[in-house]
Amino acid sequence: EIPSQSNTVLYEDAGFTDVVDTYLPRNDVVYIQVTDTDENRMVAAKDTVVVNVYVGNGGGAIGGGAGLVLDTETLVLTETSDTSGQFRSAAIAVVDTEYPIVSQNGRLTVGLGDTIHVAYTDSNDATDTSSDTALVVDAPSASVTQIFEDASYTDEIDTLLTRDFAYLQTIDTDENRNPQAADTVAVTVYVCNVQGVD
């Protein structure tokens, strides 16, 4: 065996051509490639290697959780051919709506400002390590605000009578900044008379 230094890279496309340093939750998927030619052990079969993926809190957590590891995945990467020494993952979803976080489920649960970190250590040489990181950035989405007249949010209306209760609902997925906490948004309600004067 001739030792070689490994290289680990994060991508966002199945062709492994788009190297990235940022991901958008709900829009992107993670692909990982490790190149380590001395892990090509069987010349007549595809070998595998193992990587660990971590999601580190970027500081948006309630209660000062900056720097905490929120999610972990251990992935097996398969060699692209019998002798390539390049090992690739399948697609890994980047989600921001999973609560509670469940590790080792094939998805990476992230919040805005979190960091995705992939780490590889050669199983035959502990000094041969490589890694890559990417930042989770905002994935803008259009919002929808609705008015309901019932607390179960099933009867949407456009007109209220004097003694009616109004229940407001805003759907805006990019405002889900921390999937482990109940985020809030602010809305402004205007009440006008028939002539449109406040």
Secondary structure, DSSP 8 states (H G I E B T S, - for coil): ------EEEEESSTTS--B-SEE-TTT-EEEEEEE-GGG---TTS--EEEEEEEEE--S-STTS-TT-EEEEEEEEEEESSTT--EEE---EEEES--SS--TTSSEEE--TT-EEEEEEEETTEEEEEEEEEEEE-------EEEEESSTTS--B-S---TT---EEEEE-GGG---TTS------------TTS--
